[in-house]
Amino acid sequence: MRQDHAAWRHLAAKWRIRGDTVYLNHGSFGLPPIDVQEALHRWRHRLDEQPVDFFVRQLPELLHSARGRLAKFLNTSADNLIFQENATEAMNVVARSIELESGDEILLTNHEYGAVERVWDRECRRSRAVLRVAELPGFSTAPPSREQITESIVSQFSDRTRLLVVSHITSATAWIMPIKDLVEAASKRGILICIDGPHSPAQIPLNLDETGCDFYTASLHKWLSAPLGSGFLYAHPRVAERIRPNRLSWGVLPPRTPTAWRDEFEWMGTRDPSAFLTVPTAIEMMESVGLDAFRERTHSLACFAQQQIATVTGRPPMTSPTNFGSMVTCLLPQGDSDTLQATLWNDHGIEVPVWEFCGERLIRVSCHLYTQEEHIRRLTEALRQEL
């Protein structure tokens, strides 16, 4: 690892992490750095000290500014974005906005996040549409190629397929999916595509206008390290007017009236928008470090984790280093996942997810700016003891 460890240790001081914890689970719940926490508290104080002035006179311009900063980061127009609490909330909006008929098909993969599958299962039951799941190639003996992944999904397209829902980075396996190829294939068939991307912002470069997708949902509390309760929904202009809110309120405060799809989401009733307004602070913090440097550093650590865990387990890699970013999932010997995860926490102070997936026991290691090589060595030694 070609790293200046002292410099990265200095950056780790931007976070407050409990002294009894080795935190290797940023992929589930990101930790906001100190600067982001303080900005969040400032916004909440500003709201609490004069809520009428804040909501009625200040908030529209504040949201416009924050959304514009996020749009610049994502390489799109602010007109294509709305803030949402998280990717799941945004996915629910997409599901309720797509008009399905009996017999229409929604296609997911077996690597899709469980909550997303539940969203579309409910919507298909309501509309009598069909939820289909494409099985991706196995990974227990050799990593599948991007071409194999694409083919396994495209082969499930039918004349009734109306929408493809696919993760940009899968949650359980941490694979970066071949989004460009999938968007191209879906577009040729007239199939809408919604990308579930909560792991993408900051972990990998993201240019929403270039993806060509119809919808993109994401959370910002993960790799961008914005506060919990911050996410977004992107809708391409060709489909944006289909979008409808799950909850109907004023949209925008009177005497203004909604004139664009995104206006319906500005005023959803009384809610604390502080997390949305803190997103620019998170972007500035990550950009001050340098996104390329962040990605190189955390990818290097993820590769180190993959190598070290393999020395303990003797299991082959699930994917090549070119197909994961700051987060990597590794194969473990068969055994009880819940017990191992509890033991790693209770006996070793290591917060890392272990789960069953596709008949295998997996461990997923997430690396961020506060992660050190010694943290991975502690995990490796704990696994050596417990396995």
Secondary structure, DSSP 8 states (H G I E B T S, - for coil): ----HHHHHHHHTTS---TT-EE--TTTS----HHHHHHHHHHHHHHHH-HHIIIIIIHHHHHHHHHHHHHHHHTS-GGGEEEESSHHHHHHHHHHHS---TT-EEEEETTS-HHHHHHHHHHHHHHT-EEEEE-----SSS---HHHHHHHHHTT--TTEEEEEEESB-TTT--B--HHHHHHHHHHTT-EEEEE-TT-BTTB---HHHH--SEEEEESSSTT---TT-EEEEE-TTTGGG---SS-S-BS-TT----SGGGGGTBSSS---HHHHHHHHHHHHHHHH-HHHHHHHHHHHHHHHHHHHHHHH----SS-GGG--SEEEEEE-SS-HHHHHHHHHHHH-EE--EEEETTEEEEEEE--TT--HHHHHHHHHHHHHH-
